[in-house]
Amino acid sequence: MKNIMLKTIAVSALLLGGMTLANAEEATVSKAETNAQVKACAKKKQGDWATYGYKGVTFNGTCQPNENGKLQFKAPAP
């Protein structure tokens, strides 16, 4: 009985984990948000602390170069 329960729990965990990954949405950043992130780093140097607001939320992070070579706000890793 114990063996059957362990197998059932293991299979259920694998299936639920797979469904979670299959339904995960890719994180996309809108052009307006990207522009706000670039403006937050205007007149700053790489690595400087920056704060910007978007849709009523204030974000804190640092200025790092993006793929275009411009400084853009980057949030710290969780």
Secondary structure as UniProt FT lines:
FT   HELIX           2..22
FT   HELIX           31..40
FT   TURN            41..43
FT   TURN            46..47
FT   STRAND          49..54
FT   TURN            55..56
FT   STRAND          57..65
FT   TURN            67..68
FT   STRAND          71..74
//
